[in-house]
Amino acid sequence: MTKTKLTVRDIRLMKEKGEKITMLTAYDARFASLVDESGIDMVLVGDSLGMVVLGYESTVPVTMEEMLHHARAAKNGVRRAVLIGDLPFLSYQVDVREAIANAGRFLKEAGCDAVKLEGGEEVCATVAAITKAGIPVVGHIGLTPQTAGQLGGYKVQGQELGSAKKMLRDAKALEAAGAFALVLECIPDRLAAAITEAITIPTIGIGAGSACDGQVLVTHDLVGMFEKFVPRFVKQYANLAPQIKEAIAAFRDEVRSGAYPDAAHSFPMQDAVVQRLREES
């Protein structure tokens, strides 16, 4: 694994070479560092932070200021991976000029390498404008969490012929608009395979089967730190939440019993100094 800083071009070349691409989320410097040092190719500061970090019920309430705050933190932990900032709801849908400005803030203020936004043909003019401004864009189709209510909730998309054909059109349109990669979320694996074959830019799957050029997960899901629900497509490579709670409970009990801190976790003082303090007090 090279330690050389990866670029958007490197990600595109990985598809050409048949190399699988990895992407994980991070929202702070320490997690970003752990992900980056593990050789992950792209670090996404996702608006999923609204649910897994800020405690919101969905990604909709997340603001640009919240995203930039966490993106700046993540930047401090990333040395090799391509760092991507997720444009939050209503930061790019209202006006193209505003979309360019918000996308640019991720690069200027947070040090990101690219941005991600949700939507198909309806956002292609915005994608084209942002890329024309010199900002690399990752597209996102299928289940788009920012508009999940419009899609009937958090469920698999593209199972019917009509919606599958539209998704294929969306993918081709986003490629034509200048997106350098495309996230496919919660769609049938054979549809994801068809899209992956039909476009030249890399596809990054999340609940989209193994034919995609790469895979992404929310890191908190991967390590078992988000207990509210576990999507079917998530494989938990660790189950940290119970271990963390067990450690915290052990600390609580030892503090209450007086077992912590013990001598091994305290700083000694010379007897003579203690005696003088007592005499002078």
Order of alpha helices (4+ residues) and beta strands (2+ residues): alpha-beta-alpha-beta-alpha-alpha-beta-alpha-beta-alpha-beta-alpha-beta-alpha-beta-beta-alpha-alpha-alpha
